[in-house]
């Protein structure tokens, strides 16, 4: 039922005047996505072949399947489970179908230049589809072995990020004026300077970080990107056991103590294996693609001077050809 509700919402957006109709292109799509074809087994096959209509535009199930097939396989299911993306795909297909219907009604599709462009577009799509098929059918290798070899050859570059262990006292500006928060943070900072060993007690007494009750203000293995920028910059610039002056962030004022600095270290292969395998797979796929295209580009082009001249004539006209004839000084 969750899947049914999700995709029915698309129908309501596209067909607000027909929300009470049980049979529509969208509910047919629900049957495909939810694998509930049996629910609609009594419907005529001709109805099931249509996904959606709007005005003169018609999107068939095959149209939508062809468009969905253009989405990379690893992202396809996620896309088709996303209401907004499915709606965007369908809207695009409907607009195209409506424009095509208007063009055909006007006889525009019979003009030779349009026919030629449609054929070129079809050839381009076929070429791209074939290239992807060719690459996919030949993109097999022992990616894990390649990844491990890469790991052994580049161990110095496969290092963990530098990290720090920190403790902090937060004086929040959420429910007090900034000036009051800063004044309180400054007074606590002075107490810490006078007696650094009191830091942990002051965390319990004053910190307004919601997590302080459980972690006592301590954060372990903090890497760059884990904290807000001002906090991060202060923490990573400090020395062991140093305590900062109050640092302002959007949360308030932080008094930070650097408890430990964790230097980068060689990462175990298991920790980076999936990332390295993905890199090797991408490199192999690109290598297959490049080699195939290079093999095609290496074939000599056959073209006569007469054929070249005919292209120039068609693109620039006879007058241009005559202007370029020997003895003619005109540009």
N, C-alpha and C positions, 0 to 999 in steps of 0.2 A: 504493500500500500504506500510506503514511503516513496518508492520509485514512481508510482502512479501519480501521486500528488505533485512530485517535483516536475514532471514533464507536462502535466495538465496545466500548470501555471503558464507554460509557454503558449498553449492554445488560447488562454484567456487574454494574453497580451496581444496576440495576432488577430483574434476574432472576437472583440468585445461584444458585438451584437448577437453572437451565436453561442454564448457560454453554456446554454442549457442543452445543446445538441450533444448526444453521446458519441456519434460517429463523425469523426473529422480527421483531417490529415494528421493532426498532432496525436490523437489517441491511437492512430495506426502506428505512429513512431514509437509510442509507449510500448506497444506490443512487441516491437522488435528489440528495443533496449531491455525490457524486463523479461524477455523470453516467454511472453504470455500469448503466443500466437493462437493458441487454442480458444482463447476468449472470443476471438473474432473469426472463428473458423466458418461461420455461416455467412459472412459477408462476401459479396461478389468479388471475384479476382480483379475485375477492372477497377473497383474502388480501392482495393488494397495496393494497386500499382501506383496510385497517386498519393503523394505525400501532402502537398498543400496547393491551394489555388488562391490567387488574388487578382481580380480584374481579368485581363486576358492571359495573365501569367500562370503557368502550371509547372510545379516541380514534382517530378516523379521520384519514386523510391530509388530508381537507378541513378537519377541525377544526384540525389543526396549521397548515395553510396560512393559515386565517382568523386564527389567533392571531399567526402570524408577520407577516401583513400589517399588524397593528396597530403593529409596530415601525417607527419612522421609517426611510425607505428608505436614508438615508445610514449608518444603524447596523445595518441588517438582516443583511447578510452577515457582518459582524464578530461579531454576536451568535450567529448560527447556526454559526460556526466555534469558538465558545467552549463547551467541554464542560460546564462548570458551568451556564452560562446555558441551554443546551439542556435539560439535566437538570432545572433549576428550572422551565422552561416546561412540560415534559412532566409533571412531578410535579403542578403546579398544575392542568393539564387533567385528569389522572387523578382527582385529588381531587374536582374539580367533577363529573366524569362519575359517580363513585361516589355522590356525594351526590344527584345527579339520579336515579340508578337507585333509591336507597332512597326518595326522595320519591315517585317514580312508583309504586313497589310499594305504598306506603302510601296511594296515591290523593290525596296532598297537592296534586298538580298540577291536580286537578279543582276545588279550592276557588276560588270566584269572585274573592276578593281576591288570590289568588296568580296567577290568570289575568290579572287587570288589571295586576298589578305586572310580570308577564312581558311584557305588551304594551307597557307604559310603557318597560321596559328596551330592548325591541326598537326602539321609536320613537326613544329617545335615541341608541342606537347608529347607527341609520339617519341621524339628523340630523347627528351628528358626522362620520360617513363622508361624507355629502353636502357638508357645509361644507368639509371638507378637500379633497374633489374639486373643488369650486367654486373654492376659492382656488388650488389647484395649476394648474387649467386657465386661470386668468387672471393668474397671477403671472409674466408675462414683461415684461422691460424691458431697456434697455441699462444693465446694472448697472455695467459698467466706466466708462461715460460719467458716470453718477451718482456713482461713487466718485471720479473725477477732479475733478468739480465740487466735491465735499465737500472734497477735498484742497486745492484752490485757495482755498476760502473759509475753511478752518480750519488754515492752515499753522502758525500759532503754537502750536496745540495738538497738532500731529503732530510731536513732537520725540523725538529719541533719549534714552535714559536717561543720566544722568551716569555716568561710568566712571572708574576709576583704574587706573594701572599700579603694581604693588607688587612688592617683593622681600621674602622672609622667611627666617628661620632657624627650623627646627622642632626642638625638643628633645622627643622622644616620651616619653610615660608608658606606652607599651605594654609595655615589658619592664623598667621600673625604677620604684621607688617615686616617688610624686608629689613628696615632699620633695627627693629626689635630683635629679629633673628640674628643679625650681624653682631649686635651688641652682646647678646648672650653667647654666641660662638666665640667672640673675642675674649670674653671673661673666662670661658672654659679653657681656651687656648693658653691663657696666662697661667692658669692653674697647672696645666700639663707641663708647661715650660719649667715651672718651679718644682714639680714633682712628677717626672715621666712615669714612674712606677704606678701612679694613680690612674693611668689611662683606662685600664680595663674596668675599674670601678666607676669611672665617669661615663663609660659606655652604657653600663646598666642604669645609672642614675639619670642621664640626660638624653641619650640617643633616641631619636624619633623615627628611625628606620624600622618599619614593621617587622623586619626579620631579626632585629637585634635580640629579641627575647629568646630566640632559638639558637642563633649563631654567635651571640655576644659581639656582634659587629665585625666578625672575621669573615673574609672571603679568600678562599684558597685557589691557587692555579688560575689566576686572572690573566687573560691574554688580551692583547690590543683588540678593541672592538667589543669587549664584554661590558665595559662601563661607558658612561657618557664621557664626552671628549675632555672637558676640564679635569674631571676626576682622573681619567687615564693619563693625561699628560703630567699631572702632578705625581701620581704614583710611580710612573716609570722614570721619572727624573730624580727620584729620591735615593738616598743611601740607606744601607741596612740600619734599622732601628730609628731612622729619622722620623720626626713628627712634623707635619706641615702646619703652616698657618691656615686659617679657614679658607676653603676653596669653594667658590660660588658655582652652583649648577642650577638647573631648573627645579631641582627638588629642595634646594636650600643651601646651607653652609656645612661643608664637611671638614672635619679635622682628621687627617689621615696619618696612619703610622705604617711604615714599610716593615713588615715582619720578616720577609725573605725574598730573595731574588733567585729565580730559577732560570738558569742559562739554557740556551738551545741544546738539544741532544739528538743523537741519531735515532730516528723513529723506527720501530720494528716493522718488518715487511708486512706483517698482517694488518698493521694499522693503516698502511697506505696502499695495500694491494688493490682494492677496488678502484681507487683513483688512477693508479698506474695502468691497470687493465683497460680502463676506459680510454686513457691516452693512447695506449698501443693499438686498440681497436680503431680509433679515429685515424691514427697515422697510417694503419694498414689500408683502411678504406680509401683514404686520400691517395695513397700510393697506387692502388689498383685503378682508381679513376684517372689519375694523371698518366699512368702508363698506357691506358687504353686510348685516351685522347691524343697522347703523343704519337701513338702508332698510326692514328688516322691523319694527324697533321703532317706526318712524315711522307705521306703519299704525294707524289708530284701533281701539281695542279695542271690540268690540260685546258688551254684557252688559246684560240687563234687571235691574230690581230684583227681579223674581220669581226669576230665575236665581241672583242673589246670595243671596237668602233661602233658596233650596233648598240651596245649598252650606253655609250656616250650620246649617240643620236637620240635614244629614247629618253634619256634623262635631261639633256640640254637642248635638243632640237637641231634641225637641219641647218638653221642659220648659224648656230655656234660651230658646227662642223665646217661650214664654208669659211667662217672667219679664221679658222685655224689652219686652213690650207696653205701650202708653201706659196710665198709671194704675196700673201695678204697681210698687210701691216696692221690691220685693225685688231683690237683686243677682244 
